[in-house]
């Protein structure tokens, strides 16, 4: 029954934009948020999204504490396609674009132009969680098997997968910059996930 910590990267230098595959460096506040949320942590492994806003902080933490680091493409943020790197307010100026943006948050199968669906993101996160579960050492049930440095979308997907929370209800969970969530999860013989949220820490 692995226990993991999931943390969203800190504030970026371009807050408010839809940052999927578009990348942005962390702001000074973002670095402070990450440091505060990981202070005193004790993880045998740090797993990171490949995107620089998560990876830079993960590499710094792993380097200073001598932790193993693995970069996992499946923890990357949702690809917002044509919406990527743009402000929602700008996108809502066009009626059709606004409708497409709204659909993205209402339907798991909605796909932004040139991007990917939440269903695709969920499938990626399922694979990533299975890898962590396969590698976890159950001898110390109170120690998190890994710290996953990722983004808001993948964290919501992890909660949906393990806690069986419907897509439409995921937006009731606030995952701001630097939010850290502790999650215990497992898989039954059929491969189905189960899980429970142990703790949510806001920066």
MARBAPA-206514 format. One line per field, with one value per atom (N, C-alpha, C): x, y, z; residue number from 1; atom name; residue in three letters. Coordinates in steps of 0.2 Angstrom, whole numbers, plus 5000, padded with zeros to 4 digits. Example, Ala and Ser with C-alpha at 12.3 -4.5 7.8 and 13.67 -1.06 7.14 Angstrom:
BEGIN
x <- 5066; 5062; 5066; 5064; 5068; 5064;
y <- 4972; 4978; 4984; 4989; 4995; 5000;
z <- 5039; 5039; 5039; 5035; 5036; 5039;
num <- 1; 1; 1; 2; 2; 2;
atomo <- N; CA; C; N; CA; C;
residuo <- ALA; ALA; ALA; SER; SER; SER;
//
This chain:
BEGIN
x <- 5004; 5000; 5004; 5007; 5011; 5008; 5013; 5011; 5015; 5012; 5016; 5014; 5019; 5017; 5017; 5012; 5012; 5012; 5016; 5017; 5016; 5012; 5012; 5018; 5021; 5027; 5024; 5029; 5027; 5025; 5023; 5021; 5026; 5024; 5029; 5029; 5033; 5034; 5029; 5024; 5018; 5012; 5010; 5004; 4998; 4993; 4987; 4986; 4991; 4991; 4990; 4987; 4986; 4993; 4996; 5003; 5002; 5002; 5002; 5009; 5010; 5017; 5021; 5018; 5021; 5025; 5031; 5035; 5036; 5037; 5039; 5043; 5048; 5052; 5048; 5051; 5048; 5050; 5045; 5046; 5050; 5053; 5056; 5051; 5045; 5039; 5038; 5039; 5038; 5043; 5049; 5055; 5054; 5051; 5050; 5044; 5039; 5034; 5036; 5040; 5042; 5047; 5051; 5056; 5052; 5047; 5043; 5039; 5037; 5033; 5037; 5043; 5047; 5052; 5052; 5057; 5056; 5061; 5060; 5058; 5057; 5054; 5059; 5057; 5061; 5059; 5061; 5059; 5065; 5064; 5069; 5070; 5065; 5064; 5061; 5063; 5059; 5058; 5051; 5049; 5047; 5049; 5047; 5044; 5040; 5038; 5044; 5044; 5050; 5050; 5044; 5043; 5048; 5051; 5056; 5054; 5047; 5045; 5044; 5043; 5044; 5050; 5054; 5060; 5066; 5066; 5071; 5071; 5065; 5064; 5066; 5064; 5065; 5073; 5076; 5083; 5087; 5085; 5088; 5087; 5081; 5080; 5084; 5083; 5087; 5095; 5097; 5104; 5107; 5103; 5105; 5104; 5099; 5098; 5100; 5104; 5106; 5101; 5096; 5090; 5090; 5088; 5087; 5082; 5083; 5078; 5077; 5070; 5068; 5063; 5064; 5060; 5055; 5049; 5044; 5039; 5039; 5035; 5027; 5025; 5018; 5015; 5020; 5018; 5018; 5019; 5018; 5011; 5010; 5004; 5000; 4993; 4989; 4991; 4991; 4993; 4987; 4987; 4981; 4981; 4986; 4986; 4986; 4981; 4980; 4979; 4977; 4975; 4982; 4987; 4993; 4996; 4998; 5002; 4997; 4991; 4986; 4982; 4980; 4976; 4968; 4965; 4958; 4954; 4955; 4951; 4952; 4958; 4959; 4955; 4955; 4951; 4944; 4941; 4934; 4931; 4935; 4933; 4930; 4931; 4928; 4923; 4917; 4911; 4913; 4915; 4917; 4923; 4928; 4933; 4932; 4927; 4925; 4921; 4917; 4913; 4918; 4923; 4928; 4932; 4933; 4937; 4933; 4926; 4922; 4921; 4920; 4919; 4925; 4931; 4937; 4937; 4933; 4932; 4926; 4922; 4915; 4915; 4919; 4919; 4926; 4926; 4933; 4936; 4931; 4933; 4934; 4933; 4934; 4941; 4943; 4950; 4951; 4955; 4957; 4960; 4959; 4962; 4970; 4972; 4979; 4982; 4977; 4979; 4977; 4976; 4974; 4968; 4965; 4959; 4961; 4957; 4958; 4958; 4955; 4955; 4962; 4965; 4972; 4977; 4976; 4980; 4979; 4973; 4971; 4975; 4975; 4978; 4986; 4989; 4996; 4997; 4993; 4994; 4993; 4988; 4987; 4994; 4997; 5003; 5009; 5009; 5014; 5013; 5007; 5005; 5007; 5006; 5007; 5015; 5019; 5026; 5028; 5026; 5027; 5025; 5019; 5017; 5021; 5023; 5027; 5034; 5037; 5043; 5043; 5038; 5037; 5039; 5043; 5045; 5040; 5036; 5031; 5033; 5040; 5042; 5042; 5041; 5040; 5034; 5028; 5022; 5020; 5024; 5023; 5028; 5032; 5037; 5034; 5033; 5031; 5036; 5034; 5038; 5042; 5038; 5041; 5038; 5042; 5039; 5038; 5032; 5031; 5030; 5034; 5034; 5031; 5025; 5021; 5016; 5010; 5006; 4999; 4995; 4988; 4984; 4985; 4981; 4982; 4989; 4991; 4989; 4989; 4987; 4980; 4976; 4969; 4967; 4971; 4970; 4972; 4977; 4979; 4974; 4971; 4965; 4959; 4958; 4952; 4953; 4959; 4961; 4960; 4964; 4964; 4958; 4955; 4949; 4942; 4943; 4936; 4932; 4935; 4931; 4929; 4923; 4920; 4924; 4925; 4928; 4925; 4919; 4915; 4917; 4918; 4919; 4927; 4931; 4938; 4940; 4935; 4937; 4935; 4932; 4931; 4937; 4942; 4948; 4953; 4955; 4960; 4967; 4970; 4977; 4981; 4982; 4986; 4993; 4997; 5004; 5007; 5011; 5014; 5010; 5004; 5000; 5003; 5003; 5006; 5001; 5000; 4995; 4998; 4996; 4999; 4993; 4995; 4990; 4992; 4988; 4989; 4985; 4988; 4984; 4987; 4983; 4984; 4980; 4982; 4978; 4976; 4969; 4967; 4970; 4967; 4970; 4968; 4962; 4960; 4964; 4968; 4972; 4968; 4962; 4958; 4962; 4962; 4965; 4960; 4963; 4959; 4964; 4961; 4966; 4962; 4966; 4963; 4968; 4965; 4969; 4971; 4977; 4979; 4980; 4982; 4984; 4984; 4982; 4983; 4986; 4992; 4995; 4996; 4993; 4994; 5000; 5003; 5009; 5008;
y <- 4994; 5000; 5006; 5008; 5014; 5020; 5024; 5031; 5036; 5041; 5045; 5052; 5057; 5064; 5067; 5070; 5074; 5081; 5085; 5092; 5096; 5101; 5105; 5110; 5111; 5116; 5123; 5127; 5133; 5138; 5144; 5149; 5151; 5152; 5153; 5161; 5162; 5169; 5172; 5167; 5169; 5166; 5168; 5165; 5168; 5163; 5165; 5162; 5160; 5157; 5150; 5147; 5140; 5137; 5135; 5132; 5124; 5121; 5114; 5112; 5112; 5110; 5117; 5122; 5129; 5129; 5131; 5131; 5138; 5138; 5145; 5144; 5148; 5147; 5148; 5146; 5147; 5155; 5158; 5165; 5164; 5169; 5168; 5166; 5168; 5165; 5158; 5156; 5149; 5144; 5147; 5143; 5143; 5148; 5148; 5143; 5143; 5138; 5131; 5130; 5123; 5121; 5125; 5124; 5123; 5127; 5127; 5120; 5118; 5112; 5105; 5106; 5100; 5100; 5105; 5105; 5099; 5096; 5090; 5084; 5084; 5078; 5072; 5066; 5060; 5055; 5056; 5052; 5048; 5042; 5038; 5040; 5043; 5044; 5050; 5054; 5060; 5059; 5059; 5058; 5065; 5066; 5073; 5073; 5078; 5079; 5082; 5081; 5083; 5091; 5094; 5101; 5105; 5110; 5114; 5117; 5119; 5122; 5117; 5111; 5106; 5102; 5101; 5098; 5101; 5108; 5112; 5111; 5112; 5111; 5104; 5099; 5092; 5091; 5093; 5092; 5095; 5101; 5105; 5101; 5099; 5095; 5089; 5085; 5079; 5080; 5085; 5086; 5088; 5092; 5095; 5089; 5085; 5080; 5073; 5072; 5066; 5061; 5063; 5058; 5056; 5050; 5047; 5051; 5053; 5057; 5053; 5053; 5050; 5055; 5056; 5060; 5056; 5057; 5053; 5057; 5056; 5059; 5059; 5054; 5053; 5058; 5061; 5066; 5073; 5074; 5080; 5083; 5090; 5093; 5091; 5092; 5091; 5096; 5093; 5097; 5101; 5108; 5112; 5114; 5111; 5113; 5120; 5122; 5129; 5134; 5131; 5136; 5137; 5133; 5133; 5139; 5142; 5148; 5154; 5153; 5159; 5160; 5166; 5168; 5166; 5163; 5161; 5167; 5173; 5179; 5180; 5180; 5181; 5176; 5170; 5164; 5165; 5168; 5169; 5175; 5178; 5184; 5181; 5175; 5172; 5167; 5167; 5163; 5156; 5154; 5147; 5144; 5148; 5146; 5146; 5150; 5150; 5143; 5141; 5135; 5129; 5129; 5124; 5123; 5129; 5129; 5127; 5129; 5126; 5119; 5116; 5109; 5105; 5108; 5105; 5103; 5107; 5107; 5103; 5101; 5098; 5091; 5089; 5083; 5080; 5074; 5070; 5069; 5068; 5066; 5073; 5079; 5085; 5086; 5088; 5089; 5096; 5100; 5106; 5106; 5110; 5110; 5108; 5103; 5101; 5098; 5097; 5095; 5088; 5087; 5080; 5081; 5075; 5075; 5073; 5075; 5073; 5065; 5062; 5054; 5052; 5055; 5053; 5055; 5060; 5062; 5057; 5055; 5050; 5043; 5041; 5035; 5035; 5041; 5042; 5041; 5045; 5045; 5038; 5034; 5027; 5023; 5024; 5020; 5022; 5029; 5031; 5029; 5029; 5026; 5019; 5015; 5008; 5006; 5011; 5010; 5011; 5016; 5017; 5012; 5009; 5004; 4998; 4996; 4990; 4991; 4997; 4998; 4999; 5000; 5003; 4997; 4999; 4995; 4995; 4990; 4990; 4989; 4989; 4988; 4994; 4999; 5005; 5009; 5007; 5009; 5017; 5020; 5027; 5031; 5029; 5033; 5033; 5039; 5040; 5037; 5033; 5029; 5034; 5040; 5045; 5051; 5057; 5063; 5064; 5066; 5067; 5074; 5077; 5085; 5085; 5088; 5088; 5094; 5094; 5099; 5098; 5103; 5103; 5097; 5097; 5091; 5084; 5082; 5076; 5074; 5079; 5078; 5076; 5080; 5079; 5072; 5070; 5064; 5058; 5059; 5054; 5053; 5058; 5058; 5054; 5056; 5053; 5045; 5043; 5036; 5032; 5035; 5031; 5031; 5037; 5038; 5038; 5036; 5035; 5041; 5047; 5053; 5055; 5056; 5058; 5064; 5064; 5070; 5077; 5077; 5084; 5086; 5082; 5084; 5086; 5085; 5086; 5093; 5098; 5105; 5108; 5103; 5105; 5105; 5102; 5102; 5107; 5111; 5117; 5114; 5115; 5113; 5119; 5124; 5130; 5129; 5134; 5133; 5131; 5125; 5123; 5118; 5117; 5112; 5105; 5102; 5096; 5091; 5085; 5081; 5074; 5071; 5064; 5059; 5054; 5049; 5042; 5038; 5031; 5027; 5022; 5019; 5012; 5008; 5001; 4999; 4993; 4990; 4983; 4981; 4974; 4969; 4963; 4958; 4959; 4963; 4965; 4971; 4974; 4980; 4986; 4986; 4992; 4996; 5002; 5006; 5007; 5009; 5011; 5016; 5021; 5025; 5030; 5033; 5038; 5044; 5050; 5056; 5057; 5057; 5057; 5064; 5069; 5075; 5080; 5086; 5091; 5097; 5099; 5105; 5111; 5116; 5122; 5126; 5130; 5133; 5140;
z <- 5000; 5000; 5000; 4994; 4994; 4996; 5000; 5002; 4998; 4994; 4990; 4992; 4991; 4991; 4984; 4982; 4976; 4977; 4974; 4975; 4968; 4968; 4962; 4962; 4957; 4957; 4959; 4961; 4964; 4958; 4961; 4956; 4951; 4944; 4939; 4938; 4933; 4931; 4927; 4925; 4921; 4924; 4930; 4933; 4929; 4929; 4926; 4919; 4916; 4909; 4910; 4904; 4904; 4902; 4906; 4905; 4905; 4899; 4898; 4896; 4890; 4888; 4887; 4886; 4887; 4893; 4894; 4900; 4902; 4909; 4912; 4918; 4919; 4925; 4932; 4937; 4944; 4946; 4949; 4951; 4958; 4961; 4968; 4973; 4972; 4977; 4976; 4969; 4968; 4971; 4971; 4974; 4981; 4984; 4992; 4994; 4989; 4991; 4991; 4986; 4985; 4991; 4993; 4998; 5005; 5006; 5012; 5012; 5007; 5007; 5007; 5005; 5005; 5011; 5015; 5021; 5026; 5027; 5032; 5029; 5023; 5019; 5019; 5019; 5019; 5014; 5008; 5002; 4999; 4998; 4994; 4987; 4984; 4977; 4976; 4971; 4968; 4961; 4959; 4952; 4950; 4944; 4941; 4934; 4933; 4926; 4923; 4916; 4912; 4911; 4912; 4911; 4916; 4914; 4918; 4924; 4924; 4931; 4936; 4935; 4940; 4940; 4935; 4935; 4938; 4937; 4940; 4948; 4951; 4958; 4960; 4957; 4958; 4958; 4953; 4953; 4958; 4960; 4966; 4972; 4974; 4980; 4980; 4974; 4974; 4975; 4972; 4972; 4979; 4983; 4989; 4995; 4994; 4999; 4997; 4991; 4989; 4988; 4985; 4983; 4976; 4975; 4968; 4964; 4958; 4954; 4948; 4946; 4940; 4936; 4930; 4926; 4922; 4923; 4920; 4916; 4909; 4905; 4906; 4910; 4911; 4916; 4920; 4925; 4922; 4915; 4912; 4912; 4912; 4912; 4906; 4906; 4901; 4895; 4889; 4883; 4881; 4882; 4880; 4873; 4869; 4862; 4860; 4856; 4854; 4859; 4865; 4871; 4875; 4874; 4878; 4878; 4884; 4885; 4884; 4884; 4883; 4890; 4890; 4896; 4895; 4900; 4899; 4897; 4900; 4898; 4891; 4888; 4881; 4877; 4879; 4875; 4875; 4880; 4881; 4877; 4874; 4870; 4863; 4861; 4856; 4858; 4856; 4858; 4857; 4851; 4850; 4854; 4855; 4859; 4866; 4868; 4875; 4877; 4872; 4873; 4873; 4869; 4868; 4875; 4878; 4884; 4890; 4890; 4895; 4895; 4888; 4888; 4890; 4890; 4893; 4900; 4904; 4911; 4913; 4908; 4909; 4907; 4902; 4899; 4899; 4901; 4901; 4894; 4889; 4882; 4878; 4881; 4877; 4875; 4869; 4867; 4864; 4867; 4864; 4858; 4853; 4846; 4847; 4844; 4844; 4851; 4856; 4862; 4864; 4870; 4873; 4878; 4879; 4883; 4890; 4895; 4902; 4902; 4898; 4898; 4896; 4892; 4890; 4896; 4899; 4905; 4910; 4912; 4917; 4915; 4909; 4907; 4908; 4907; 4908; 4916; 4920; 4927; 4930; 4927; 4929; 4928; 4922; 4921; 4926; 4927; 4932; 4939; 4941; 4948; 4948; 4943; 4943; 4944; 4941; 4941; 4948; 4952; 4958; 4963; 4962; 4966; 4965; 4959; 4958; 4962; 4962; 4965; 4973; 4975; 4982; 4987; 4992; 4998; 5003; 5005; 5010; 5017; 5018; 5025; 5029; 5027; 5031; 5028; 5031; 5028; 5030; 5035; 5036; 5032; 5028; 5024; 5017; 5014; 5007; 5003; 4998; 4993; 4988; 4987; 4982; 4983; 4981; 4981; 4973; 4971; 4964; 4963; 4959; 4958; 4951; 4951; 4945; 4944; 4942; 4940; 4943; 4942; 4945; 4941; 4935; 4931; 4933; 4933; 4935; 4942; 4947; 4954; 4954; 4950; 4950; 4947; 4942; 4939; 4944; 4948; 4953; 4958; 4960; 4965; 4962; 4955; 4952; 4951; 4949; 4948; 4955; 4960; 4966; 4971; 4971; 4975; 4972; 4965; 4961; 4962; 4961; 4961; 4954; 4953; 4946; 4943; 4937; 4934; 4936; 4935; 4937; 4944; 4948; 4955; 4957; 4952; 4954; 4955; 4952; 4953; 4960; 4964; 4971; 4975; 4973; 4976; 4974; 4978; 4977; 4977; 4971; 4970; 4967; 4972; 4970; 4969; 4967; 4967; 4973; 4973; 4979; 4984; 4981; 4985; 4986; 4992; 4992; 4995; 4992; 4994; 4995; 5001; 5003; 5002; 4998; 4995; 4997; 5000; 5000; 4995; 4992; 4986; 4985; 4982; 4980; 4974; 4972; 4967; 4969; 4967; 4968; 4963; 4964; 4959; 4952; 4951; 4944; 4941; 4945; 4943; 4945; 4948; 4949; 4955; 4955; 4960; 4966; 4972; 4977; 4981; 4985; 4988; 4993; 4997; 5002; 5002; 5003; 5004; 5011; 5013; 5020; 5022; 5018; 5020; 5014; 5015; 5010; 5013; 5010; 5013; 5008; 5010; 5006; 5008; 5003; 5005; 5009;
num <- 1; 1; 1; 2; 2; 2; 3; 3; 3; 4; 4; 4; 5; 5; 5; 6; 6; 6; 7; 7; 7; 8; 8; 8; 9; 9; 9; 10; 10; 10; 11; 11; 11; 12; 12; 12; 13; 13; 13; 14; 14; 14; 15; 15; 15; 16; 16; 16; 17; 17; 17; 18; 18; 18; 19; 19; 19; 20; 20; 20; 21; 21; 21; 22; 22; 22; 23; 23; 23; 24; 24; 24; 25; 25; 25; 26; 26; 26; 27; 27; 27; 28; 28; 28; 29; 29; 29; 30; 30; 30; 31; 31; 31; 32; 32; 32; 33; 33; 33; 34; 34; 34; 35; 35; 35; 36; 36; 36; 37; 37; 37; 38; 38; 38; 39; 39; 39; 40; 40; 40; 41; 41; 41; 42; 42; 42; 43; 43; 43; 44; 44; 44; 45; 45; 45; 46; 46; 46; 47; 47; 47; 48; 48; 48; 49; 49; 49; 50; 50; 50; 51; 51; 51; 52; 52; 52; 53; 53; 53; 54; 54; 54; 55; 55; 55; 56; 56; 56; 57; 57; 57; 58; 58; 58; 59; 59; 59; 60; 60; 60; 61; 61; 61; 62; 62; 62; 63; 63; 63; 64; 64; 64; 65; 65; 65; 66; 66; 66; 67; 67; 67; 68; 68; 68; 69; 69; 69; 70; 70; 70; 71; 71; 71; 72; 72; 72; 73; 73; 73; 74; 74; 74; 75; 75; 75; 76; 76; 76; 77; 77; 77; 78; 78; 78; 79; 79; 79; 80; 80; 80; 81; 81; 81; 82; 82; 82; 83; 83; 83; 84; 84; 84; 85; 85; 85; 86; 86; 86; 87; 87; 87; 88; 88; 88; 89; 89; 89; 90; 90; 90; 91; 91; 91; 92; 92; 92; 93; 93; 93; 94; 94; 94; 95; 95; 95; 96; 96; 96; 97; 97; 97; 98; 98; 98; 99; 99; 99; 100; 100; 100; 101; 101; 101; 102; 102; 102; 103; 103; 103; 104; 104; 104; 105; 105; 105; 106; 106; 106; 107; 107; 107; 108; 108; 108; 109; 109; 109; 110; 110; 110; 111; 111; 111; 112; 112; 112; 113; 113; 113; 114; 114; 114; 115; 115; 115; 116; 116; 116; 117; 117; 117; 118; 118; 118; 119; 119; 119; 120; 120; 120; 121; 121; 121; 122; 122; 122; 123; 123; 123; 124; 124; 124; 125; 125; 125; 126; 126; 126; 127; 127; 127; 128; 128; 128; 129; 129; 129; 130; 130; 130; 131; 131; 131; 132; 132; 132; 133; 133; 133; 134; 134; 134; 135; 135; 135; 136; 136; 136; 137; 137; 137; 138; 138; 138; 139; 139; 139; 140; 140; 140; 141; 141; 141; 142; 142; 142; 143; 143; 143; 144; 144; 144; 145; 145; 145; 146; 146; 146; 147; 147; 147; 148; 148; 148; 149; 149; 149; 150; 150; 150; 151; 151; 151; 152; 152; 152; 153; 153; 153; 154; 154; 154; 155; 155; 155; 156; 156; 156; 157; 157; 157; 158; 158; 158; 159; 159; 159; 160; 160; 160; 161; 161; 161; 162; 162; 162; 163; 163; 163; 164; 164; 164; 165; 165; 165; 166; 166; 166; 167; 167; 167; 168; 168; 168; 169; 169; 169; 170; 170; 170; 171; 171; 171; 172; 172; 172; 173; 173; 173; 174; 174; 174; 175; 175; 175; 176; 176; 176; 177; 177; 177; 178; 178; 178; 179; 179; 179; 180; 180; 180; 181; 181; 181; 182; 182; 182; 183; 183; 183; 184; 184; 184; 185; 185; 185; 186; 186; 186; 187; 187; 187; 188; 188; 188; 189; 189; 189; 190; 190; 190; 191; 191; 191; 192; 192; 192; 193; 193; 193; 194; 194; 194; 195; 195; 195; 196; 196; 196; 197; 197; 197; 198; 198; 198; 199; 199; 199; 200; 200; 200; 201; 201; 201; 202; 202; 202; 203; 203; 203;
atomo <- N; CA; C; N; CA; C; N; CA; C; N; CA; C; N; CA; C; N; CA; C; N; CA; C; N; CA; C; N; CA; C; N; CA; C; N; CA; C; N; CA; C; N; CA; C; N; CA; C; N; CA; C; N; CA; C; N; CA; C; N; CA; C; N; CA; C; N; CA; C; N; CA; C; N; CA; C; N; CA; C; N; CA; C; N; CA; C; N; CA; C; N; CA; C; N; CA; C; N; CA; C; N; CA; C; N; CA; C; N; CA; C; N; CA; C; N; CA; C; N; CA; C; N; CA; C; N; CA; C; N; CA; C; N; CA; C; N; CA; C; N; CA; C; N; CA; C; N; CA; C; N; CA; C; N; CA; C; N; CA; C; N; CA; C; N; CA; C; N; CA; C; N; CA; C; N; CA; C; N; CA; C; N; CA; C; N; CA; C; N; CA; C; N; CA; C; N; CA; C; N; CA; C; N; CA; C; N; CA; C; N; CA; C; N; CA; C; N; CA; C; N; CA; C; N; CA; C; N; CA; C; N; CA; C; N; CA; C; N; CA; C; N; CA; C; N; CA; C; N; CA; C; N; CA; C; N; CA; C; N; CA; C; N; CA; C; N; CA; C; N; CA; C; N; CA; C; N; CA; C; N; CA; C; N; CA; C; N; CA; C; N; CA; C; N; CA; C; N; CA; C; N; CA; C; N; CA; C; N; CA; C; N; CA; C; N; CA; C; N; CA; C; N; CA; C; N; CA; C; N; CA; C; N; CA; C; N; CA; C; N; CA; C; N; CA; C; N; CA; C; N; CA; C; N; CA; C; N; CA; C; N; CA; C; N; CA; C; N; CA; C; N; CA; C; N; CA; C; N; CA; C; N; CA; C; N; CA; C; N; CA; C; N; CA; C; N; CA; C; N; CA; C; N; CA; C; N; CA; C; N; CA; C; N; CA; C; N; CA; C; N; CA; C; N; CA; C; N; CA; C; N; CA; C; N; CA; C; N; CA; C; N; CA; C; N; CA; C; N; CA; C; N; CA; C; N; CA; C; N; CA; C; N; CA; C; N; CA; C; N; CA; C; N; CA; C; N; CA; C; N; CA; C; N; CA; C; N; CA; C; N; CA; C; N; CA; C; N; CA; C; N; CA; C; N; CA; C; N; CA; C; N; CA; C; N; CA; C; N; CA; C; N; CA; C; N; CA; C; N; CA; C; N; CA; C; N; CA; C; N; CA; C; N; CA; C; N; CA; C; N; CA; C; N; CA; C; N; CA; C; N; CA; C; N; CA; C; N; CA; C; N; CA; C; N; CA; C; N; CA; C; N; CA; C; N; CA; C; N; CA; C; N; CA; C; N; CA; C; N; CA; C; N; CA; C; N; CA; C; N; CA; C; N; CA; C; N; CA; C; N; CA; C; N; CA; C; N; CA; C; N; CA; C; N; CA; C; N; CA; C; N; CA; C; N; CA; C; N; CA; C; N; CA; C; N; CA; C; N; CA; C; N; CA; C; N; CA; C; N; CA; C; N; CA; C; N; CA; C; N; CA; C; N; CA; C; N; CA; C; N; CA; C; N; CA; C; N; CA; C; N; CA; C; N; CA; C; N; CA; C;
residuo <- UNK; UNK; UNK; UNK; UNK; UNK; UNK; UNK; UNK; UNK; UNK; UNK; UNK; UNK; UNK; UNK; UNK; UNK; UNK; UNK; UNK; UNK; UNK; UNK; UNK; UNK; UNK; UNK; UNK; UNK; UNK; UNK; UNK; UNK; UNK; UNK; UNK; UNK; UNK; UNK; UNK; UNK; UNK; UNK; UNK; UNK; UNK; UNK; UNK; UNK; UNK; UNK; UNK; UNK; UNK; UNK; UNK; UNK; UNK; UNK; UNK; UNK; UNK; UNK; UNK; UNK; UNK; UNK; UNK; UNK; UNK; UNK; UNK; UNK; UNK; UNK; UNK; UNK; UNK; UNK; UNK; UNK; UNK; UNK; UNK; UNK; UNK; UNK; UNK; UNK; UNK; UNK; UNK; UNK; UNK; UNK; UNK; UNK; UNK; UNK; UNK; UNK; UNK; UNK; UNK; UNK; UNK; UNK; UNK; UNK; UNK; UNK; UNK; UNK; UNK; UNK; UNK; UNK; UNK; UNK; UNK; UNK; UNK; UNK; UNK; UNK; UNK; UNK; UNK; UNK; UNK; UNK; UNK; UNK; UNK; UNK; UNK; UNK; UNK; UNK; UNK; UNK; UNK; UNK; UNK; UNK; UNK; UNK; UNK; UNK; UNK; UNK; UNK; UNK; UNK; UNK; UNK; UNK; UNK; UNK; UNK; UNK; UNK; UNK; UNK; UNK; UNK; UNK; UNK; UNK; UNK; UNK; UNK; UNK; UNK; UNK; UNK; UNK; UNK; UNK; UNK; UNK; UNK; UNK; UNK; UNK; UNK; UNK; UNK; UNK; UNK; UNK; UNK; UNK; UNK; UNK; UNK; UNK; UNK; UNK; UNK; UNK; UNK; UNK; UNK; UNK; UNK; UNK; UNK; UNK; UNK; UNK; UNK; UNK; UNK; UNK; UNK; UNK; UNK; UNK; UNK; UNK; UNK; UNK; UNK; UNK; UNK; UNK; UNK; UNK; UNK; UNK; UNK; UNK; UNK; UNK; UNK; UNK; UNK; UNK; UNK; UNK; UNK; UNK; UNK; UNK; UNK; UNK; UNK; UNK; UNK; UNK; UNK; UNK; UNK; UNK; UNK; UNK; UNK; UNK; UNK; UNK; UNK; UNK; UNK; UNK; UNK; UNK; UNK; UNK; UNK; UNK; UNK; UNK; UNK; UNK; UNK; UNK; UNK; UNK; UNK; UNK; UNK; UNK; UNK; UNK; UNK; UNK; UNK; UNK; UNK; UNK; UNK; UNK; UNK; UNK; UNK; UNK; UNK; UNK; UNK; UNK; UNK; UNK; UNK; UNK; UNK; UNK; UNK; UNK; UNK; UNK; UNK; UNK; UNK; UNK; UNK; UNK; UNK; UNK; UNK; UNK; UNK; UNK; UNK; UNK; UNK; UNK; UNK; UNK; UNK; UNK; UNK; UNK; UNK; UNK; UNK; UNK; UNK; UNK; UNK; UNK; UNK; UNK; UNK; UNK; UNK; UNK; UNK; UNK; UNK; UNK; UNK; UNK; UNK; UNK; UNK; UNK; UNK; UNK; UNK; UNK; UNK; UNK; UNK; UNK; UNK; UNK; UNK; UNK; UNK; UNK; UNK; UNK; UNK; UNK; UNK; UNK; UNK; UNK; UNK; UNK; UNK; UNK; UNK; UNK; UNK; UNK; UNK; UNK; UNK; UNK; UNK; UNK; UNK; UNK; UNK; UNK; UNK; UNK; UNK; UNK; UNK; UNK; UNK; UNK; UNK; UNK; UNK; UNK; UNK; UNK; UNK; UNK; UNK; UNK; UNK; UNK; UNK; UNK; UNK; UNK; UNK; UNK; UNK; UNK; UNK; UNK; UNK; UNK; UNK; UNK; UNK; UNK; UNK; UNK; UNK; UNK; UNK; UNK; UNK; UNK; UNK; UNK; UNK; UNK; UNK; UNK; UNK; UNK; UNK; UNK; UNK; UNK; UNK; UNK; UNK; UNK; UNK; UNK; UNK; UNK; UNK; UNK; UNK; UNK; UNK; UNK; UNK; UNK; UNK; UNK; UNK; UNK; UNK; UNK; UNK; UNK; UNK; UNK; UNK; UNK; UNK; UNK; UNK; UNK; UNK; UNK; UNK; UNK; UNK; UNK; UNK; UNK; UNK; UNK; UNK; UNK; UNK; UNK; UNK; UNK; UNK; UNK; UNK; UNK; UNK; UNK; UNK; UNK; UNK; UNK; UNK; UNK; UNK; UNK; UNK; UNK; UNK; UNK; UNK; UNK; UNK; UNK; UNK; UNK; UNK; UNK; UNK; UNK; UNK; UNK; UNK; UNK; UNK; UNK; UNK; UNK; UNK; UNK; UNK; UNK; UNK; UNK; UNK; UNK; UNK; UNK; UNK; UNK; UNK; UNK; UNK; UNK; UNK; UNK; UNK; UNK; UNK; UNK; UNK; UNK; UNK; UNK; UNK; UNK; UNK; UNK; UNK; UNK; UNK; UNK; UNK; UNK; UNK; UNK; UNK; UNK; UNK; UNK; UNK; UNK; UNK; UNK; UNK; UNK; UNK; UNK; UNK; UNK; UNK; UNK; UNK; UNK; UNK; UNK; UNK; UNK; UNK; UNK; UNK; UNK; UNK; UNK; UNK; UNK; UNK; UNK; UNK;
//
